[in-house]
Amino acid sequence: MIPLVGLLLSVTDIRSSHDLGKIQGRCRAGESGPAFLVRVEGLKDRRGLLKLELYPANDSDFLADDDILLRAGKAFARVEIPVPQSGPVELCIRAPRPGRYGLSLLHDRDSNHKFSLTVDGAGFSDNPKLGWFKPKAAAVAMRVGDSPVHLRIIMNYHHGLMSFGPVAG
């Protein structure tokens, strides 16, 4: 099993370009096709960037390198926005077609495009309980049809000696 810490470090240390997948992920105004409308809950603060990524919902491709997925013609999309300073936080990401996908959401609090376990936060579709290993694709898989699906992702952050979970509130 790949440790969650190591996996998040490799996923967010973008070697090629943090712009890969952004064209594929961008929703249109009034999006009516296959897409996920994500409400973000549990942000630690209102600084930095939010990066939402869409992956195939199978263990070999979920959280795989974006460049490899795109070169292989597999589903991958990315949306990145500055964290809104107030109000509800919502993101929209398009799916290439109806089907099952896994979503990953990173809160890059220092906007450096790298994951730091002690600084940044992470969340996944269907909000699995996180330990020190990446969730299985089946635990985060969400189905989308011909129209947008609404869901919420609860953010998780490192706190305490060995804990990674939602901010206590």
Steps between C-alpha positions, in 0.01 A plus 500: 500500500620851420502732803256793464779743588729371226220483250385855565858620476539336159158609370547864589867537408410583143792431272352595165252784537232582752287607203451142369135403496366852560342530156331161547373594847366849438122519534296721273264763636183315605671163446240241398719206394682235706668690784547506875390808695705477819428689820816519714454476877739516794768732362765579759526859370434715195846520345677331212360290216248221462579233243225256403600206280295231325640148444376166369339303786738204502796437729765505227397842364361677807754770599735393218728753331296747295740495206488119474120492518460764229757336270313169537169669411355438845275732695673779689387853572608775737347820634709738708372816666614741769311431823207744514538743789140457616178317430438143392782332309389314189687359203376343179699241306390342172513129438588384146187283485248336734664239724677440830784724615701576812563858610792634699497848657814666634519821704843640407511754784833656393424490123827324416346210297655243737334305780637554848348262756539749784355797306254390231167316501340226291157355437341246269162436345265301725711615800674176603664490841866570434787320658860499387423323171324621188134402482397222264334619181178319598483712819500827303321396180207721403269452203402782268241478225412749228456789744694644796512319835516698825729374776700627794860435596615544858862612533753315719818640657788369707457564871654342803779249481350241264159633402362607162134596497242779494566818696337474844210738517 
